């Protein structure tokens, strides 16, 4: 609870400080489509990634998602042994800018949770595809992976989504 209050007060302070010093804002912004998208991964339109290796699929949030969220300060994580369903929430991520549910792109049983994220939630920002993974799942229906986006499709999705913001 204290962490959530701190995150909220920090977000408010950041809004005030940037609003009171507009001369410190950059004169340009980068397109959101410049986020890193890796080959060998599958992507959900809700901005989670899946890397399927053998009988286990690793899941995390994309570079695009962490960029939109800003500095991650807290993650609500599930326990191993819990079942997840495709497109259903299994946790939440809180940043200095926002709070968001994390959805599972596939169905299955959680076999491992990244315990490092409890102490270092910022790993989601600094290494979203490696050290910042969130859960590992044993897929119950591996064919669900076929409905996810490849790198090119996900990049196009981000570009199209960026134009609507």
C-alpha positions, 0 to 999 in steps of 0.5 A: 500500500505504501508503495502504491501511495509513493508511486501515485505521489511520484507521478503527481510530482512528475506531472507538476514538475514537467508542467511548471518547466515546459522549457525542459521538455524536448522539442521533438518526440520519437514515434512509438514504433521505434520500440524493439521487436525481436524475431523468434517471439510472438506478440499479442495486440495487448502488448505481451510477448511469448517466446516458446521453447520446448514445452514452456512459453515465457511471457512478458510485456513488450518494449512498446508497452514498457515505454508507454508505461514509463518507470515500472515501480511494482508488479502484482504477480501470480503464483506458480501452479495457477492456470491462465486463459488466453486474453485473461489477466494474470497480474498487474504492472504499476508505473509512475505514469499508469497501472495496467493489467497484464493479460496472458496471450495463451492458455496454460499452467504457470510453472515459474514466476520471475521472483527478481521482479519483486525486488527489481521491477525496473527490469521490465524497463531495462530488459523487457525481453530477457531479465524482465520476463514475467511468467513461464507457462506450460501451454495447454493449447500450443495452437494458440500461438498461431493466432499471435502476431509475428514481429512484422505484424506487431510492428505494423500494429504499433505503428497503426496504434500510434497514429490513433493516439 
